[in-house]
Amino acid sequence: MNILLPSEKISGTETLADYRARGGYRGLEKALRMEPGAMVEAVAQAGLQGRGGAGFPAGRKWRLVRESPVETRYLVANGGEDEPGSFKDRYLMEHHPHLILEGALIAAGSIGARHIFLYVNRTFDRSRGSLAGAIAALEEDGLLARLQVNLELFDAPECYVAGEDTAVLEVLEGRPPIPRKKPPYPVESGYRQSPTVVHNVETLANVPFIAREGADSYRRVGTAGSPGTLLFYLNEEFTHPGVYELPFGTRLRHLVEQLGGGLKSGRRIRAILPGGPSTAFLPADKLDLPLDHKSFLEAGSLLGCGNVRLIPEGDCMVKAALDAAKFFARESCGKCPQCRMETNAFVIILDKILAGNAAAALLPQLEAIAAFSRGKGDCGLIHMAAAPVLSAVKHFSDDFAAHLEGRACG
Ligand SMILES: Cc1cc2nc3c(=O)[nH]c(=O)nc-3n(C[C@H](O)[C@H](O)[C@H](O)COP(=O)(O)O)c2cc1C
């Protein structure tokens, strides 16, 4: 069952009339008639978890902001999506802008925010175009005037860290995308020190269903720990690439084999990178894992942003770890010395191992550097960088041994 996407694929942008024809904005009308606070409780009871990567309970953020004594509050829809190979936010913004806008309007009304920022990667022309069109349609319709809410489309810089929630706030305030030290968290002191909820656009896209159908209906899909559905993206390496909406708990094998048709090259699977470069590699025998947060955490990885990649037999896992390490070294903003040190050290060490120039004693240094970095840094990038590196060493130690001994790997 789909919660976000209509059963028929929409090739262009869904218009206001088309969206209304499939029940669009009925959730908002229902939310407007609810008792104060009831929608916040519905989101909490539905168990909606943030889709920005960490899976944080949305209801908790909403409660904190709603209960704040500070009257001026803000909502930010995060459409930065700079994770390489991630496409699901763009898909939603391009094809279903009203789904995001309805979710944002319900969220803003529930937490008492009168200003909504739509923070969209400035390189996503089609996303910005479709959201701008949807805002214009709502203005013409008179809905925004009736609600007395401002919707502001804001250009986001195209660098990875610009999607981190406090870096988002810095950008909105006119500064470069450098994360703030936490606490305070955005829900306490966000945009211009006011309580602010920052949500991934997919998180907001779940809200209309909860408003329209109720928390129990939402919980009927997915698992007890991870209710609802998640968007997954399979890239061009798959036989059937695309964005798929699946209930949490679906087997990974169903996604990559039945829906994705496996690798187009026909090569067998060696490793899985379940949710983008910030998640740990898993060996191919984890293909039967249910797609939910708990199962992936227990297996030593994360669902991340649902951008599933398969690494085929014959590919070198030292090289795969180095590619991920290079990404984080390039994207570290440089504010925290420990993060700069860690991300660059990973690249130097993995480069040496790959080239067959490393002493065996260098390998344990990867774990030592990661351990030294734990709990440090102002944002999560420092921890993200370690996941692909350490998991490659753990599950594919033969490749590392081969390079250290000057043998062929794979
Ligand atoms: C380095 C870094 C980059 C991030 N990039 C994004 C992003 O592009 N989009 C996003 O929604 N969240 C991103 N996040 C997560 C945000 O900080 C934040 O947790 C999220 O927007 C909250 O939304 P949610 O509650 O809907 O999950 C990033 C986090 C880090 C540490």
The ligand as a Tripos MOL2 file, in Angstrom:
@<TRIPOS>MOLECULE
LIG
   31    33     1     0     0
SMALL
NO_CHARGES

@<TRIPOS>ATOM
      1 C1         26.4350   16.1580    6.8650 C.3       1 LIG1
      2 C2         24.9500   16.0480    6.9250 C.ar      1 LIG1
      3 C3         24.1810   16.2800    5.7820 C.ar      1 LIG1
      4 C4         22.7840   16.1900    5.8240 C.ar      1 LIG1
      5 N1         22.0670   16.4080    4.6750 N.ar      1 LIG1
      6 C5         20.7000   16.3310    4.7180 C.ar      1 LIG1
      7 C6         19.9140   16.5790    3.5490 C.ar      1 LIG1
      8 O1         20.4380   16.8450    2.4530 O.2       1 LIG1
      9 N2         18.5600   16.4790    3.6570 N.ar      1 LIG1
     10 C7         17.9340   16.1790    4.8500 C.ar      1 LIG1
     11 O2         16.7140   16.1270    4.9120 O.2       1 LIG1
     12 N3         18.6560   15.9480    5.9700 N.ar      1 LIG1
     13 C8         20.0040   16.0140    5.9270 C.ar      1 LIG1
     14 N4         20.7350   15.8040    7.0760 N.ar      1 LIG1
     15 C9         19.9810   15.5510    8.3370 C.3       1 LIG1
     16 C10        19.5510   16.8800    8.9660 C.3       1 LIG1
     17 O3         20.5820   17.3530    9.8270 O.3       1 LIG1
     18 C11        18.2830   16.7260    9.8230 C.3       1 LIG1
     19 O4         18.4660   15.6680   10.7300 O.3       1 LIG1
     20 C12        17.0340   16.4500    8.9720 C.3       1 LIG1
     21 O5         16.8260   17.4440    7.9880 O.3       1 LIG1
     22 C13        15.8270   16.3900    9.8920 C.3       1 LIG1
     23 O6         14.7070   15.9920    9.1620 O.3       1 LIG1
     24 P1         13.8050   14.7740    9.6140 P.3       1 LIG1
     25 O7         13.4050   15.0140   11.0270 O.co2     1 LIG1
     26 O8         12.6600   14.8460    8.6920 O.co2     1 LIG1
     27 O9         14.6320   13.5350    9.4350 O.co2     1 LIG1
     28 C14        22.1410   15.8700    7.0500 C.ar      1 LIG1
     29 C15        22.9210   15.6230    8.1970 C.ar      1 LIG1
     30 C16        24.3020   15.7100    8.1390 C.ar      1 LIG1
     31 C17        25.0970   15.4320    9.3830 C.3       1 LIG1
@<TRIPOS>BOND
     1     1     2 1
     2     2     3 ar
     3     2    30 ar
     4     3     4 ar
     5     4     5 ar
     6     4    28 ar
     7     5     6 ar
     8     6     7 ar
     9     6    13 1
    10     7     8 2
    11     7     9 ar
    12     9    10 ar
    13    10    11 2
    14    10    12 ar
    15    12    13 ar
    16    13    14 ar
    17    14    15 1
    18    14    28 ar
    19    15    16 1
    20    16    17 1
    21    16    18 1
    22    18    19 1
    23    18    20 1
    24    20    21 1
    25    20    22 1
    26    22    23 1
    27    23    24 1
    28    24    25 2
    29    24    26 1
    30    24    27 1
    31    28    29 ar
    32    29    30 ar
    33    30    31 1
@<TRIPOS>SUBSTRUCTURE
     1 LIG1         1 GROUP 0 **** ****
